[in-house]
């Protein structure tokens, strides 16, 4: 398995190890198609060496994943706001804020 990425500015097709996350304009290929890949006339194909063996997971990987899930599920502590709130602002959550409509 391999991931194919095009670098249009350099007229290059890059074939490398299977990507660990989805990217736009990247294509995962089976071993047979990765081996037979050709590029359009005038383009170069760069084949990056990668580990072609099966993916082996260790107990450390599983423990790291479990710790990340626990951390994400932990309730966030609220910190007190610094200084007075701007005129008309009634609350703030993260990078968003709630504004009261002006009284007419």
C-alpha positions in Angstrom: 0.0 0.0 0.0 1.2 3.5 -0.8 -0.1 7.1 -1.0 0.1 9.0 -4.2 0.4 12.8 -4.1 0.7 15.2 -7.0 3.0 18.3 -6.9 1.5 20.2 -9.9 4.0 23.1 -9.6 6.9 20.7 -10.2 5.1 18.3 -12.5 5.9 15.5 -10.1 4.0 12.5 -8.7 5.2 11.4 -5.3 4.6 7.8 -4.2 5.3 7.2 -0.5 4.3 5.3 2.5 0.6 5.0 3.3 -0.6 8.2 4.9 -1.8 8.1 8.4 -4.6 10.7 7.9 -6.7 11.8 4.9 -5.5 14.7 2.8 -7.3 16.2 -0.2 -5.8 15.3 -3.5 -3.9 12.2 -2.1 -4.8 8.7 -3.2 -4.1 5.4 -1.5 -3.0 2.7 -3.9 -2.7 -1.1 -3.4 0.8 -2.6 -3.8 0.1 -3.8 -7.4 -1.1 -0.4 -8.6 1.7 1.5 -6.7 4.3 -0.7 -8.5 2.8 -0.2 -12.0 2.2 3.6 -11.6 3.2 5.8 -14.5 3.0 9.6 -14.8 1.9 11.8 -17.7 4.6 12.7 -20.3 6.9 15.3 -19.0 6.2 14.4 -15.3 8.6 12.7 -12.9 7.7 10.0 -10.4 9.4 10.1 -7.1 9.2 6.9 -5.1 9.9 7.3 -1.4 11.2 4.3 0.4 8.9 3.2 3.2 8.3 0.3 5.5 6.4 -2.1 3.3 5.8 -4.7 6.1 2.6 -5.1 7.9 1.7 -2.5 10.5 2.5 -3.7 14.0 1.0 -2.1 17.0 2.5 -2.3 20.5 0.9 -2.0 23.8 2.5 1.5 24.1 0.4 2.6 21.1 -2.8 1.4 22.8 -1.9 3.0 26.1 -1.1 6.3 24.4 -4.5 6.2 22.6 -6.3 5.4 25.9 -4.5 8.3 27.7 -5.5 10.7 24.8 -9.1 9.7 25.1 -9.1 10.1 28.8 -7.6 13.6 28.5 -10.1 14.7 25.9 -13.0 13.4 28.1 -11.8 15.3 31.2 -13.9 18.3 32.0 -12.3 21.6 31.2 -11.6 23.9 34.1 -13.0 27.4 33.7 -10.6 30.3 34.4 -12.0 33.6 35.7 -12.1 36.4 33.1 -9.6 39.1 33.3 -11.0 42.7 33.6 -14.4 44.0 32.9 -16.4 42.7 30.0 -16.9 45.0 27.0 -20.1 47.0 26.7 -23.0 44.7 25.6 -21.1 41.5 26.0 -23.0 39.0 28.2 -20.9 35.8 28.0 -17.9 34.2 26.4 -17.2 30.6 25.4 -13.8 29.8 23.9 -13.2 32.2 21.0 -16.9 33.0 20.7 -18.9 35.6 22.6 -22.5 36.4 23.1 -23.6 39.9 22.6 -26.9 41.5 23.8 -28.9 43.4 21.3 -28.9 47.1 21.9 -32.1 48.5 23.5 -34.0 50.7 21.1 
